[in-house]
Amino acid sequence: MKKVLLTALAAATISVASAQNSAVNSAILNHKNGTLDKAQTEIDKAIANDKTKDKAKTWFTRGMVYQDMIGHPVYGKLATDKTPEIVLEAYNKTIQLDGKDGQYGKQVPERMEMLYAQVLNQAIEAHNAQDWDKAIANYELTLKVKPGDTTALKYGTYAAINKQDYGKAINFTDKLIASGNADEDAYKTKIQLLQETEASDEQVMTALAEALKAYPNSVFLMQEELRYYLKNNRADEAMVKLEKAIEKDPNNASLYAVLGNLQEKKGDLDAAYKSYQKAIEVDPKNFDAYFNLAVLEYNKGTEVNNRAAKMDYATYQKRGKALEAQAKKHFEASLPYFEKAHQIQPEDQATIRNLLAVYTRLKRTADAERMNQKLK
């Protein structure tokens, strides 16, 4: 009698286990048949049951069923904003239970790659629709699927900037920098974002130092660092730093251009002129050096003109014409530099505007009109 009872108990146990496994198997069958609504119902039963909720097979099936609802022409309506998170949780649980080399675990990477594309596409759709909250949420989810993804980090930054959530934008940029895939623009963006927030000068300068370590020849970054040195009365430190950099890299035209910029800010225009000339000598296509030389000459002409304009009539009659002739020489001297800068960067709007001004002053009407037509 005892033996009979044991046999009956074993039969009951087998029956219960089979009943629970049947929910998973039914979900798999419905998934294969394309009836995702029924597959969802069955796999939800299995996930809620103590007998099957800790099985890798259960979680992997859940991931497949929910994932295939995303964008489905018939069952897509069953998917919600939370569906990709459910899928991600399912595949992470599969790896946790089965390992990367298990029967189900080894199938996860291909499925995760598919999920990455799905979530990123949703992010881009929201981005294009200017739904910044949804775009940001999907970029963040994309990064959970594929940590360090450059596309999600870059466009996540843009979405956060458009939302004017600069803190989140900086967070995206920091992750991009940490990934090792940041270009110079990413560092520039971080500096500009810090400047938009209440970041201290020290924080900005720390970020600039990090950026310059990655892009030591960036004129923008060097000039921004110098601006902060000057702002904090540390011009001498900046000068020493630049001079040491030039000693190490004497053929770096950008360093001479930035040195000239610093000298100009300190009021040493003669030294600045020489530094810009040196930059051109090292690199005949250095736009910044040509542009700054042109501005130096143009500003000298403007200053002389202003002196003439402030004279009373009697004084002007004696000295005014001579000053105007002197100013004209400076305007003429600026012209070759502006023209060379324009040749190097033909779309630069500041150069075009300045050329328009110089041609106008020199009464070169046709050239002035040509520049006017180029202004966007």
C-alpha positions as CSV (number, residue, x, y, z in Angstrom):
1,M,0.0,0.0,0.0
2,K,2.8,2.3,0.9
3,K,4.4,1.6,-2.5
4,V,1.2,2.5,-4.3
5,L,1.0,5.8,-2.5
6,L,4.6,6.7,-3.4
7,T,3.9,5.9,-7.0
8,A,0.7,8.0,-7.1
9,L,2.7,10.9,-5.5
10,A,5.4,10.7,-8.1
11,A,2.8,10.6,-10.8
12,A,1.2,13.7,-9.4
13,T,4.5,15.5,-9.3
14,I,5.3,14.6,-12.9
15,S,1.8,15.8,-13.9
16,V,2.3,19.2,-12.2
17,A,5.7,19.8,-13.8
18,S,4.4,18.8,-17.2
19,A,1.5,21.2,-16.8
20,Q,3.8,24.1,-16.1
21,N,6.3,23.2,-18.8
22,S,3.4,23.0,-21.2
23,A,2.9,26.7,-20.8
24,V,6.5,27.4,-22.0
25,N,6.1,24.9,-24.8
26,S,2.8,26.4,-25.8
27,A,4.3,29.8,-25.9
28,I,7.1,28.5,-28.1
29,L,4.6,26.8,-30.5
30,N,2.5,29.9,-30.7
31,H,5.5,32.0,-31.3
32,K,6.6,29.7,-34.2
33,N,3.0,29.9,-35.6
34,G,3.0,33.6,-35.4
35,T,0.2,34.0,-32.9
36,L,2.0,36.3,-30.6
37,D,-1.0,37.2,-28.5
38,K,-1.4,33.6,-27.4
39,A,2.3,33.2,-27.0
40,Q,2.3,36.3,-24.7
41,T,-0.5,34.9,-22.6
42,E,1.3,31.5,-22.2
43,I,4.7,32.9,-21.4
44,D,3.3,35.3,-18.8
45,K,1.8,32.3,-17.1
46,A,5.1,30.5,-17.1
47,I,7.0,33.6,-15.7
48,A,4.5,33.8,-12.8
49,N,4.8,30.2,-11.8
50,D,7.4,29.0,-9.3
51,K,8.1,25.9,-11.2
52,T,9.3,27.6,-14.4
53,K,10.1,31.2,-13.5
54,D,13.8,30.4,-12.8
55,K,14.4,28.5,-16.1
56,A,16.6,30.0,-18.8
57,K,14.2,28.5,-21.4
58,T,11.3,30.5,-20.0
59,W,13.1,33.8,-20.0
60,F,14.6,33.4,-23.4
61,T,11.2,32.6,-24.8
62,R,9.7,35.6,-23.1
63,G,12.4,37.8,-24.7
64,M,11.6,36.4,-28.2
65,V,7.9,36.7,-27.8
66,Y,7.9,40.3,-26.5
67,Q,10.7,41.4,-28.9
68,D,8.8,40.1,-32.0
69,M,5.8,42.2,-31.1
70,I,7.9,45.4,-31.5
71,G,6.9,46.9,-34.9
72,H,4.8,43.8,-35.8
73,P,2.1,44.7,-38.5
74,V,-0.6,42.8,-36.5
75,Y,0.6,42.4,-32.9
76,G,2.6,45.7,-32.7
77,K,-0.3,47.2,-30.8
78,L,0.4,44.8,-27.9
79,A,3.9,46.4,-27.5
80,T,4.3,49.5,-25.2
81,D,7.1,51.8,-24.4
82,K,8.1,49.3,-21.7
83,T,8.3,46.3,-24.0
84,P,12.0,46.8,-25.0
85,E,12.9,46.9,-21.3
86,I,11.0,43.7,-20.7
87,V,13.0,42.1,-23.6
88,L,16.3,43.4,-22.2
89,E,15.4,42.0,-18.7
90,A,14.5,38.7,-20.2
91,Y,17.8,38.3,-22.1
92,N,19.9,39.4,-19.1
93,K,18.1,36.9,-17.0
94,T,18.7,34.2,-19.6
95,I,22.5,34.9,-19.4
96,Q,22.3,34.9,-15.6
97,L,20.6,31.5,-15.5
98,D,22.3,29.8,-18.4
99,G,25.7,31.5,-18.9
100,K,27.0,32.8,-22.1
101,D,27.7,29.4,-23.5
102,G,24.5,27.6,-22.5
103,Q,21.8,26.4,-24.9
104,Y,19.9,29.6,-24.6
105,G,22.6,32.0,-23.5
106,K,24.6,31.6,-26.7
107,Q,21.5,32.7,-28.7
108,V,21.2,36.0,-26.7
109,P,23.9,38.1,-28.6
110,E,22.2,37.8,-31.9
111,R,18.9,38.8,-30.3
112,M,20.5,41.7,-28.4
113,E,21.9,43.0,-31.7
114,M,18.4,43.0,-33.1
115,L,17.1,44.7,-30.0
116,Y,19.8,47.4,-30.3
117,A,18.6,48.2,-33.8
118,Q,14.9,48.3,-32.7
119,V,15.5,50.6,-29.7
120,L,17.9,52.9,-31.7
121,N,15.3,53.2,-34.5
122,Q,12.6,54.2,-31.9
123,A,15.0,56.8,-30.5
124,I,15.7,58.3,-33.9
125,E,12.0,58.4,-34.8
126,A,11.3,60.3,-31.5
127,H,14.3,62.5,-32.3
128,N,13.0,63.4,-35.7
129,A,9.5,64.1,-34.2
130,Q,11.3,66.3,-31.6
131,D,9.8,64.3,-28.8
132,W,13.0,64.9,-26.7
133,D,11.9,63.0,-23.6
134,K,11.1,59.8,-25.5
135,A,14.2,60.2,-27.6
136,I,16.4,60.5,-24.6
137,A,14.7,57.6,-22.8
138,N,15.4,55.4,-25.9
139,Y,19.0,56.5,-26.3
140,E,19.5,55.6,-22.6
141,L,17.9,52.2,-23.2
142,T,20.1,51.7,-26.3
143,L,23.1,52.2,-24.0
144,K,21.8,49.5,-21.7
145,V,21.6,47.2,-24.7
146,K,25.0,48.2,-26.1
147,P,27.0,50.2,-23.5
148,G,29.3,52.9,-25.0
149,D,27.5,53.0,-28.3
150,T,28.8,56.1,-30.1
151,T,25.7,56.8,-32.1
152,A,23.4,56.8,-29.0
153,L,25.8,58.9,-27.0
154,K,26.2,61.6,-29.7
155,Y,22.6,61.9,-30.6
156,G,21.6,61.6,-26.9
157,T,23.7,64.7,-26.3
158,Y,21.9,66.5,-29.1
159,A,18.5,65.5,-27.8
160,A,19.3,66.7,-24.3
161,I,20.7,70.0,-25.7
162,N,17.5,70.5,-27.6
163,K,15.5,69.9,-24.4
164,Q,17.9,72.3,-22.7
165,D,18.8,69.6,-20.1
166,Y,22.5,70.5,-20.1
167,G,23.2,68.2,-17.1
168,K,22.0,65.2,-19.0
169,A,23.8,66.4,-22.1
170,I,27.1,66.6,-20.2
171,N,26.4,63.1,-18.8
172,F,26.1,61.7,-22.4
173,T,29.2,63.5,-23.4
174,D,31.2,62.2,-20.4
175,K,30.2,58.7,-21.3
176,L,31.3,59.3,-24.9
177,I,34.7,60.6,-23.7
178,A,35.0,57.6,-21.3
179,S,34.3,55.2,-24.2
180,G,37.5,56.4,-26.0
181,N,35.5,57.2,-29.1
182,A,35.1,61.0,-28.6
183,D,36.2,63.3,-31.4
184,E,37.3,66.9,-31.0
185,D,33.7,68.1,-31.4
186,A,32.6,66.1,-28.4
187,Y,35.2,67.8,-26.2
188,K,34.2,71.2,-27.6
189,T,30.6,70.4,-26.8
190,K,31.4,69.6,-23.3
191,I,33.2,72.8,-22.8
192,Q,30.3,74.8,-24.3
193,L,27.8,72.9,-22.1
194,L,29.8,73.6,-19.0
195,Q,29.8,77.3,-19.9
196,E,26.0,77.2,-20.3
197,T,25.6,75.8,-16.7
198,E,26.8,77.2,-13.4
199,A,30.1,75.3,-13.7
200,S,33.0,77.0,-12.0
201,D,36.0,78.3,-13.9
202,E,38.0,75.5,-12.3
203,Q,35.7,72.9,-13.6
204,V,35.9,74.3,-17.1
205,M,39.6,74.5,-17.0
206,T,39.9,70.9,-15.7
207,A,37.7,69.8,-18.7
208,L,39.9,71.9,-21.1
209,A,43.0,70.3,-19.7
210,E,41.5,66.8,-20.3
211,A,40.4,67.9,-23.8
212,L,43.8,69.2,-24.7
213,K,45.4,66.0,-23.6
214,A,43.3,64.3,-26.3
215,Y,43.6,67.0,-28.9
216,P,46.7,69.1,-28.1
217,N,46.6,70.9,-31.5
218,S,43.1,72.2,-31.2
219,V,43.1,75.9,-31.7
220,F,39.6,76.3,-30.2
221,L,40.6,74.4,-27.1
222,M,43.9,76.3,-26.7
223,Q,42.2,79.7,-27.1
224,E,39.5,78.8,-24.6
225,E,42.1,77.7,-22.1
226,L,44.0,80.9,-22.6
227,R,40.8,82.9,-22.2
228,Y,40.3,81.3,-18.8
229,Y,43.9,81.9,-17.8
230,L,43.5,85.6,-18.7
231,K,40.2,85.8,-16.9
232,N,41.8,84.4,-13.8
233,N,44.8,86.7,-14.0
234,R,47.1,83.8,-15.0
235,A,48.4,85.1,-18.3
236,D,52.0,84.5,-17.3
237,E,51.3,80.8,-16.7
238,A,49.6,80.6,-20.1
239,M,52.6,82.2,-21.7
240,V,55.0,79.8,-20.0
241,K,52.8,76.8,-21.0
242,L,52.7,77.9,-24.7
243,E,56.4,78.6,-24.9
244,K,57.2,75.1,-23.5
245,A,54.7,73.6,-26.0
246,I,56.5,75.4,-28.8
247,E,59.9,74.1,-27.6
248,K,58.6,70.6,-27.8
249,D,56.8,71.1,-31.1
250,P,58.5,74.0,-33.0
251,N,56.8,73.1,-36.3
252,N,53.2,73.4,-34.9
253,A,51.7,76.5,-36.6
254,S,48.6,76.4,-34.3
255,L,50.8,77.1,-31.3
256,Y,52.3,80.2,-32.9
257,A,48.8,81.4,-33.8
258,V,47.6,80.9,-30.3
259,L,50.7,82.6,-28.9
260,G,50.0,85.6,-31.2
261,N,46.4,85.6,-29.8
262,L,47.7,85.7,-26.3
263,Q,50.2,88.5,-27.0
264,E,47.5,90.5,-28.8
265,K,45.2,90.2,-25.7
266,K,48.1,91.4,-23.5
267,G,48.5,94.4,-25.8
268,D,51.8,93.4,-27.4
269,L,50.8,93.8,-31.0
270,D,54.3,93.8,-32.5
271,A,55.0,90.4,-30.9
272,A,51.6,89.1,-32.0
273,Y,52.3,90.2,-35.6
274,K,55.6,88.2,-35.5
275,S,53.9,85.1,-34.0
276,Y,51.3,85.1,-36.7
277,Q,53.9,85.5,-39.4
278,K,55.8,82.6,-37.9
279,A,52.6,80.5,-38.0
280,I,52.3,81.2,-41.7
281,E,56.0,80.5,-42.3
282,V,55.5,77.0,-40.7
283,D,52.1,76.4,-42.4
284,P,51.3,78.6,-45.4
285,K,47.7,77.4,-45.1
286,N,47.1,78.4,-41.5
287,F,43.7,80.2,-41.6
288,D,43.8,81.6,-38.1
289,A,47.2,83.3,-38.7
290,Y,46.1,85.0,-41.9
291,F,42.8,86.1,-40.5
292,N,44.3,87.5,-37.3
293,L,47.0,89.4,-39.2
294,A,44.3,90.9,-41.4
295,V,42.3,91.9,-38.3
296,L,45.4,93.5,-36.8
297,E,46.0,95.7,-39.9
298,Y,42.3,96.5,-40.2
299,N,42.0,97.5,-36.6
300,K,45.0,99.8,-37.0
301,G,43.3,101.5,-39.9
302,T,40.1,101.9,-38.0
303,E,41.9,103.4,-35.0
304,V,43.6,105.9,-37.3
305,N,40.3,106.7,-39.0
306,N,38.6,107.3,-35.6
307,R,41.3,109.7,-34.6
308,A,40.6,111.7,-37.8
309,A,36.9,111.6,-37.2
310,K,37.3,113.1,-33.7
311,M,39.2,116.1,-35.0
312,D,37.7,119.6,-35.1
313,Y,37.4,121.1,-38.5
314,A,40.5,123.3,-38.3
315,T,42.7,120.4,-37.1
316,Y,41.2,118.1,-39.7
317,Q,42.1,120.5,-42.5
318,K,45.7,120.4,-41.4
319,R,46.2,116.7,-40.5
320,G,43.0,114.8,-41.4
321,K,43.9,113.9,-45.0
322,A,47.2,112.5,-43.9
323,L,45.6,110.3,-41.2
324,E,43.0,109.0,-43.7
325,A,45.9,108.1,-46.1
326,Q,47.6,106.3,-43.3
327,A,44.4,104.4,-42.5
328,K,44.0,103.4,-46.1
329,K,47.5,101.9,-46.1
330,H,46.5,99.7,-43.2
331,F,43.2,98.7,-44.9
332,E,45.2,97.8,-48.0
333,A,47.7,95.9,-45.9
334,S,44.9,93.8,-44.4
335,L,43.4,92.9,-47.8
336,P,45.9,90.2,-48.9
337,Y,45.6,88.5,-45.6
338,F,41.8,88.5,-45.7
339,E,41.9,87.3,-49.3
340,K,44.2,84.4,-48.4
341,A,42.1,83.5,-45.4
342,H,39.1,83.5,-47.8
343,Q,40.9,81.3,-50.2
344,I,41.7,78.8,-47.5
345,Q,38.1,78.8,-46.0
346,P,35.9,80.2,-48.7
347,E,32.7,79.7,-46.7
348,D,33.8,81.4,-43.5
349,Q,31.2,84.2,-43.0
350,A,33.4,86.4,-40.8
351,T,36.0,86.6,-43.5
352,I,33.4,87.4,-46.1
353,R,32.0,90.2,-44.0
354,N,35.4,91.7,-43.4
355,L,36.3,91.5,-47.1
356,L,33.0,93.3,-47.8
357,A,34.0,96.0,-45.3
358,V,37.6,96.4,-46.7
359,Y,36.4,96.5,-50.4
360,T,33.8,99.1,-49.5
361,R,36.4,101.3,-47.7
362,L,38.7,101.0,-50.7
363,K,35.8,101.8,-53.1
364,R,36.2,98.5,-54.9
365,T,32.5,98.3,-55.6
366,A,32.4,95.2,-57.8
367,D,34.4,93.2,-55.3
368,A,32.2,94.4,-52.4
369,E,29.1,93.3,-54.3
370,R,30.7,90.0,-55.0
371,M,31.2,89.5,-51.2
372,N,27.7,90.7,-50.5
373,Q,26.3,88.0,-52.7
374,K,28.3,85.4,-50.8
375,L,26.9,86.3,-47.4
376,K,24.3,83.7,-46.3
